[in-house]
Amino acid sequence: MEWRGPAALVALLAVGVGGGYVASAQSRADSIGSGVASPVPAESPEMPVESQRPFADDPLDPPLEPGIPLRTEKVGTGRFEITFPAPVGWSINANASNEWKWKQPGTSNNTYVMRIEQIDSQDITIEDAIDIRIERLRAEQDDVVIVDRGAETLEYTYRSNEGNARHSFMRWLDLDASGQADVEIVVHGREVDVPGTSDLITRVADGMRGAGGGPVSGPAG
């Protein structure tokens, strides 16, 4: 084939470009659909939405009622001794040398329970104790909701390890007006127990005294 120089090259390029344009136009014409455009779901979304898990059924035990009988209890020794009102007839179990739990005999798990812990040796303010508790709850429990936070109190809900919905009240006391938290009280229960658990922790905390006979730091709020 004889080479015809630049003029021939230009002509060939023109034919190539024109042919490519025609082929491209034909391809687009063949691929164009009809109807209204609609979004296409992503194959693997970045943030999948997990459907909410149902809670396990609550035990059918009767709810804890407000105003249950209380009697004076005493735990700890020496300067760590504390006295307070506790439910009559409930069994006490020492979880540690500075922690006790009360439960009404015969009640199912995931009903209601009270726990008292002395935290004198931790040397933290009540505000810091509440911050630490909230951080631990969010790290260790599922579905945590902070319902209310006061100067000395915390109310929250969460999912138990067995999948039950739990509603809890906590209160911290400075029994010797030192500016540090001395005692932590918590009462757990079901939603149906809220009137009783709220009443119980208030009465126990308001009646608690240290080895010197008080004072408590003030009203809850």
SULUR-V312334 format. One record per helix or strand of 2 or more residues. SS is the DSSP state (H for helix, E for strand). FROM is the first residue (numbers start at 1). TO is the last residue. If there is no record, write none. Layout:
ss | from | to
SS | FROM | TO
SS | FROM | TO
This chain:
ss | from | to
H | 6 | 31
E | 70 | 75
H | 78 | 80
E | 82 | 87
E | 90 | 96
E | 99 | 104
E | 113 | 118
H | 120 | 122
H | 126 | 140
E | 142 | 149
E | 153 | 159
E | 165 | 173
E | 183 | 189
H | 191 | 206
